[in-house]
Amino acid sequence: MAAVAAELRKALTLPAALAGLAVAVLAPAALAVLYAAQGTAGSAAQAALDAAPMVTIGAIVLGVVAVSSEYGGGRQIAGTLAAMPRRRTVLAAKAATVAVLIAAAAAVAFPVALLAARLVGGTGPAPDDVVGRAAGTGVYAVLIGLIALAITTLTRNGIVPLIVLIANGSVVSVSFLLSLATPLALYLPDLAGMRMLAGDDRIAIDDALAPLPGGLVMAAWTAALLAVAAVVLGRRDA
């Protein structure tokens, strides 16, 4: 708990981490306003749901920065390991910190996006699965943030995982392209959890995994990557 508290204080003093939190909360609200103003969503709740996946961008930033900040010019990792020599404890504390911050941001992001969309318009009925999808988006964001943390621990550089994960989720999805060639791609972490983010009418892949099994597959990927990161962090030089 002391290590978690220390990592939490550290994260909240990082400008990049604060920027990630701001993106996680404000980006969905901005996009929800756009959807509501255009009238494409049909209701404020649908506009907020359609915009909610933007929280994952902030989650990726938080996951990357929590580790990459240790390997900057000042090599803060040396001081961190001097204060807490048990490296797996350090990684566990970082993972807990990232999970808590992302969960808190996601819990705030959807109500803010919903309020913003209602102020603009969108008076139609809310979808029946609004609560489940909002919660699913939060779970997905936490898992993708932890995946970002694990990959950054392996690379010791934040640029590559930041670019690859954000581009794969918002620009060109390599996982989606792979799914056109093989159904095994549906078990990649981002595609596996897709139905936690979007309803059936918002998914381009007909045979995507259902929310619960997809979430379990994504969680298994997350646990495996964190386990590999823990082993690598414990064995290599700081």
PLY file of the C-alpha trace (Angstrom):
ply
format ascii 1.0
element vertex 238
property float x
property float y
property float z
element edge 237
property int vertex1
property int vertex2
end_header
0.00 0.00 0.00
2.88 2.36 0.71
4.27 1.65 -2.75
0.87 2.29 -4.33
0.51 5.57 -2.46
3.99 6.62 -3.60
3.25 5.75 -7.23
-0.07 7.56 -7.06
1.59 10.74 -5.77
4.25 10.41 -8.44
1.70 9.97 -11.23
-0.31 13.00 -10.15
2.79 15.18 -10.40
3.53 14.17 -14.00
2.19 16.68 -16.56
1.80 13.93 -19.15
-0.26 11.83 -16.74
-2.50 14.79 -15.96
-2.85 15.37 -19.69
-3.90 11.74 -20.08
-6.55 12.16 -17.39
-7.81 15.32 -19.08
-8.04 13.54 -22.44
-9.87 10.61 -20.86
-12.53 12.91 -19.38
-12.82 15.74 -21.90
-12.38 13.97 -25.24
-15.57 11.88 -24.84
-17.50 15.00 -23.84
-16.29 16.95 -26.87
-17.14 14.12 -29.25
-20.54 13.58 -27.61
-21.37 17.25 -28.16
-20.46 16.85 -31.84
-22.62 13.75 -32.24
-25.55 15.36 -30.44
-25.28 18.56 -32.47
-25.27 16.60 -35.73
-28.22 14.52 -34.62
-26.57 11.30 -35.79
-26.83 9.49 -32.47
-30.56 9.93 -31.86
-30.27 10.59 -28.13
-27.89 12.15 -25.64
-27.22 8.74 -24.08
-26.36 7.22 -27.46
-24.09 10.16 -28.27
-22.28 9.69 -24.96
-21.93 5.95 -25.56
-20.58 6.46 -29.07
-18.04 8.96 -27.74
-17.09 6.98 -24.62
-14.37 4.88 -26.34
-12.28 8.06 -26.55
-11.47 7.43 -22.89
-9.14 4.67 -24.06
-6.74 7.22 -25.57
-6.23 8.81 -22.17
-5.92 5.33 -20.65
-3.12 4.42 -23.06
-1.31 7.67 -22.26
-1.53 6.95 -18.53
-0.29 3.39 -18.93
2.67 4.47 -21.03
3.67 7.49 -18.98
3.60 5.58 -15.68
6.63 3.61 -16.91
8.28 5.77 -19.58
8.71 8.64 -17.09
11.15 6.40 -15.19
13.47 6.16 -18.18
13.75 9.83 -19.12
16.87 11.95 -19.00
17.13 11.80 -15.21
16.81 7.98 -15.08
14.32 8.14 -12.23
14.13 4.35 -12.22
17.38 4.19 -10.21
15.86 6.24 -7.40
12.62 4.28 -7.55
14.41 0.95 -7.18
16.65 2.33 -4.44
13.54 3.25 -2.44
11.75 -0.01 -3.32
14.23 -2.75 -4.33
11.50 -5.34 -4.93
10.92 -4.75 -8.62
7.73 -6.76 -8.91
6.27 -4.71 -6.09
7.12 -1.57 -8.06
5.39 -2.94 -11.15
2.36 -4.06 -9.14
2.11 -0.62 -7.54
2.29 1.06 -10.93
-0.38 -1.26 -12.31
-2.67 -0.58 -9.34
-2.13 3.17 -9.71
-2.89 3.12 -13.44
-6.00 0.97 -12.89
-7.35 3.28 -10.17
-6.73 6.46 -12.16
-8.27 5.08 -15.35
-11.30 3.68 -13.51
-11.85 7.06 -11.84
-11.50 8.90 -15.14
-13.92 6.53 -16.88
-16.44 6.88 -14.04
-16.39 10.65 -14.53
-16.10 10.69 -18.33
-19.45 9.11 -19.19
-21.64 11.33 -16.95
-19.77 14.40 -18.21
-20.27 13.32 -21.83
-23.95 12.59 -21.18
-24.49 15.99 -19.58
-22.67 17.75 -22.40
-24.77 15.93 -25.03
-28.00 16.79 -23.21
-27.08 20.47 -23.12
-26.75 20.43 -26.90
-29.83 18.36 -27.66
-30.47 14.68 -28.15
-33.85 14.05 -26.54
-34.45 10.54 -27.90
-34.77 7.44 -25.70
-31.65 5.94 -24.17
-30.53 2.46 -25.33
-31.48 -0.43 -23.07
-27.84 -1.40 -22.53
-26.59 2.06 -21.58
-25.36 1.07 -18.10
-23.70 -2.13 -19.28
-21.91 -0.45 -22.17
-20.75 2.45 -20.00
-19.33 -0.02 -17.48
-17.84 -2.15 -20.24
-16.06 0.87 -21.66
-14.52 1.52 -18.26
-13.33 -2.08 -17.95
-11.89 -2.00 -21.48
-10.08 1.26 -20.73
-8.51 -0.16 -17.57
-7.33 -3.29 -19.40
-5.90 -1.42 -22.39
-4.12 0.97 -20.01
-2.53 -1.99 -18.21
-1.53 -3.52 -21.54
0.13 -0.21 -22.43
1.96 -0.27 -19.10
3.20 -3.83 -19.66
4.42 -3.14 -23.20
6.21 0.03 -22.08
7.91 -1.94 -19.32
9.24 -4.31 -21.98
10.38 -1.58 -24.38
11.54 0.97 -21.75
10.43 3.62 -24.25
7.04 5.26 -24.45
7.08 6.45 -28.05
6.60 3.11 -29.80
3.77 1.73 -27.61
2.03 5.11 -27.58
2.03 5.43 -31.36
1.21 1.78 -32.05
-1.62 1.45 -29.54
-3.31 4.76 -30.34
-2.95 4.27 -34.10
-4.25 0.70 -33.88
-7.26 1.86 -31.90
-8.20 4.99 -33.82
-6.49 5.26 -37.22
-5.69 1.91 -38.85
-6.58 -1.20 -36.86
-4.04 -3.90 -37.71
-6.12 -6.33 -35.66
-9.18 -5.62 -37.82
-7.17 -6.16 -41.01
-5.90 -9.46 -39.63
-9.47 -10.51 -38.83
-10.23 -10.34 -42.55
-7.59 -13.00 -43.08
-8.11 -15.26 -40.06
-10.79 -15.59 -37.35
-8.01 -16.12 -34.81
-7.50 -12.35 -34.87
-10.77 -12.02 -32.98
-8.87 -13.25 -29.92
-6.39 -10.39 -30.02
-6.95 -8.18 -26.96
-8.42 -5.12 -28.69
-10.87 -7.08 -30.86
-11.74 -9.52 -28.08
-13.07 -6.71 -25.91
-14.79 -4.84 -28.72
-18.35 -5.63 -27.65
-17.67 -4.08 -24.26
-17.29 -0.78 -26.09
-20.02 -0.88 -28.71
-23.45 -2.30 -29.37
-24.16 -4.81 -32.11
-25.21 -2.07 -34.52
-21.90 -0.26 -34.07
-19.55 -3.19 -34.79
-18.22 -3.98 -38.25
-17.35 -7.58 -37.32
-20.40 -9.83 -37.13
-18.81 -12.68 -35.18
-17.00 -10.62 -32.54
-16.86 -12.20 -29.09
-19.67 -11.42 -26.65
-18.85 -8.93 -23.86
-18.19 -11.46 -21.08
-15.98 -13.97 -22.94
-14.33 -11.12 -24.83
-13.56 -9.35 -21.57
-12.11 -12.56 -20.11
-9.87 -13.03 -23.16
-8.69 -9.43 -22.90
-8.07 -9.84 -19.17
-6.04 -12.99 -19.86
-3.89 -11.07 -22.36
-3.41 -8.33 -19.78
-2.39 -10.74 -17.05
0.01 -12.57 -19.38
1.70 -9.37 -20.56
2.04 -8.09 -16.99
3.56 -11.42 -15.94
6.11 -11.27 -18.76
6.88 -7.65 -17.90
7.43 -8.61 -14.24
9.87 -11.37 -15.22
11.81 -9.13 -17.60
11.93 -6.23 -15.14
13.24 -8.54 -12.43
16.03 -10.02 -14.54
17.53 -7.18 -16.54
19.62 -4.22 -15.47
17.71 -1.10 -14.45
0 1
1 2
2 3
3 4
4 5
5 6
6 7
7 8
8 9
9 10
10 11
11 12
12 13
13 14
14 15
15 16
16 17
17 18
18 19
19 20
20 21
21 22
22 23
23 24
24 25
25 26
26 27
27 28
28 29
29 30
30 31
31 32
32 33
33 34
34 35
35 36
36 37
37 38
38 39
39 40
40 41
41 42
42 43
43 44
44 45
45 46
46 47
47 48
48 49
49 50
50 51
51 52
52 53
53 54
54 55
55 56
56 57
57 58
58 59
59 60
60 61
61 62
62 63
63 64
64 65
65 66
66 67
67 68
68 69
69 70
70 71
71 72
72 73
73 74
74 75
75 76
76 77
77 78
78 79
79 80
80 81
81 82
82 83
83 84
84 85
85 86
86 87
87 88
88 89
89 90
90 91
91 92
92 93
93 94
94 95
95 96
96 97
97 98
98 99
99 100
100 101
101 102
102 103
103 104
104 105
105 106
106 107
107 108
108 109
109 110
110 111
111 112
112 113
113 114
114 115
115 116
116 117
117 118
118 119
119 120
120 121
121 122
122 123
123 124
124 125
125 126
126 127
127 128
128 129
129 130
130 131
131 132
132 133
133 134
134 135
135 136
136 137
137 138
138 139
139 140
140 141
141 142
142 143
143 144
144 145
145 146
146 147
147 148
148 149
149 150
150 151
151 152
152 153
153 154
154 155
155 156
156 157
157 158
158 159
159 160
160 161
161 162
162 163
163 164
164 165
165 166
166 167
167 168
168 169
169 170
170 171
171 172
172 173
173 174
174 175
175 176
176 177
177 178
178 179
179 180
180 181
181 182
182 183
183 184
184 185
185 186
186 187
187 188
188 189
189 190
190 191
191 192
192 193
193 194
194 195
195 196
196 197
197 198
198 199
199 200
200 201
201 202
202 203
203 204
204 205
205 206
206 207
207 208
208 209
209 210
210 211
211 212
212 213
213 214
214 215
215 216
216 217
217 218
218 219
219 220
220 221
221 222
222 223
223 224
224 225
225 226
226 227
227 228
228 229
229 230
230 231
231 232
232 233
233 234
234 235
235 236
236 237
